Amino acid sequence: MSLSEIQSQIAKAEAEAGRPAGSVRLIAVSKMQPDEVVEDVLKQGHRVFGENRVQEAAGKWPRFRESYDGIELHIIGPLQTNKARQAMELAQAIHSLDRPKLATTIARLAQEMGQCPQLFIQVNTGEEPQKAGVLPAETDAFVADCRALDLPVAGLMCIPPVEEEATLHFALLARIAERNGLDGLSMGMSGDFDRAIRQGATHVRVGSAIFGARDGH
Ligand SMILES: *Cc1c(COP(=O)(O)O)cnc(C)c1O
C-alpha cells in the first residue's frame, strides 16, 4: 500500500466511527527501513514518524531534520533508562513509559533539561509475561504516580497479543484511559488500525503497510 491509501483508510474509519476528520494521528513507523523509502514518504509531505530504537533513531533523524522541517518523532519501543536522555532530546513523544524507574528518570531529566516529550504509558493488556507494559490492574496507580512526578502523560499505549482479537484489547485500553481522564490512545498497527480507530485510537502506529516489509522480516 501507499501513504495516501493508508490516509484514506484512516479517513474512512474516522467517518465510520462518527469521529471528526483528522482526529487520528498517523505515526509512520520507519524502523529498519532503508533511507530511500523513508525519504520518499517525507517528500510526500508526511512529518510524523515512529522508531522503536533510540540508537537507530539517532542515526537517522538528525540527518533528515537538516533537510525537512517540522519532523515529529515518536519513540515507540522499549526504553532503557540509560537511553532516556537521548530519547528525550530526539523525540516529541515516548510511547513506552512502562515502569517506575523510567518515570523517575524521565522526571529528573525533564527538570534538568527544562523540557519533556509527551508520554504514553504502555499497558500490557494481554498480561503477557514477555511483553513490556504495566498490568491493567496496576495502571491507575502508575498514572497517579506519573502525575505526582509532574510528567506530561498524554495517554496510554498497547500492543495486543498476536493471537487474540485486538478489538477487545483496544476497548480495554480505552476504558482504562477514560477512567483516568486521559485522552490519548496509541493503538493500532498495520493489521488492525481501522479497528483501533473504531475503539477511539488517537495515534495509530503503522509501519509495513506504508513502507513494505522490513529488512530481516
Ligand atoms: C514495529 C511497530 C509498529 C508497526 O508495526 P507494523 O505491523 O509494521 O505496522 C507499531 N508499534 C510498535 C510498538 C512497533 O514496534
The ligand as an SDF file (V2000), in Angstrom:
LIG
                    3D

 15 15  0  0  0  0  0  0  0  0999 V2000
    7.0210   -2.0540   14.5130 C   0  0  0  0  0  0  0  0  0  0  0  0
    5.9980   -1.4760   15.3970 C   0  0  0  0  0  0  0  0  0  0  0  0
    4.7820   -0.9850   14.8750 C   0  0  0  0  0  0  0  0  0  0  0  0
    4.4120   -1.0590   13.3990 C   0  0  0  0  0  0  0  0  0  0  0  0
    4.1460   -2.3730   13.0460 O   0  0  0  0  0  0  0  0  0  0  0  0
    3.5600   -2.7250   11.5830 P   0  0  0  0  0  0  0  0  0  0  0  0
    2.9170   -4.0350   11.7830 O   0  0  0  0  0  0  0  0  0  0  0  0
    4.7340   -2.7480   10.6630 O   0  0  0  0  0  0  0  0  0  0  0  0
    2.6080   -1.6700   11.2330 O   0  0  0  0  0  0  0  0  0  0  0  0
    3.8680   -0.4300   15.7560 C   0  0  0  0  0  0  0  0  0  0  0  0
    4.1230   -0.3430   17.0820 N   0  0  0  0  0  0  0  0  0  0  0  0
    5.2800   -0.7940   17.6120 C   0  0  0  0  0  0  0  0  0  0  0  0
    5.4840   -0.6630   19.0740 C   0  0  0  0  0  0  0  0  0  0  0  0
    6.2470   -1.3820   16.7990 C   0  0  0  0  0  0  0  0  0  0  0  0
    7.3790   -1.8270   17.3410 O   0  0  0  0  0  0  0  0  0  0  0  0
  1  2  1  0
  2  3  1  0
  2 14  2  0
  3  4  1  0
  3 10  2  0
  4  5  1  0
  5  6  1  0
  6  7  2  0
  6  8  1  0
  6  9  1  0
 10 11  1  0
 11 12  2  0
 12 13  1  0
 12 14  1  0
 14 15  1  0
M  END
$$$$
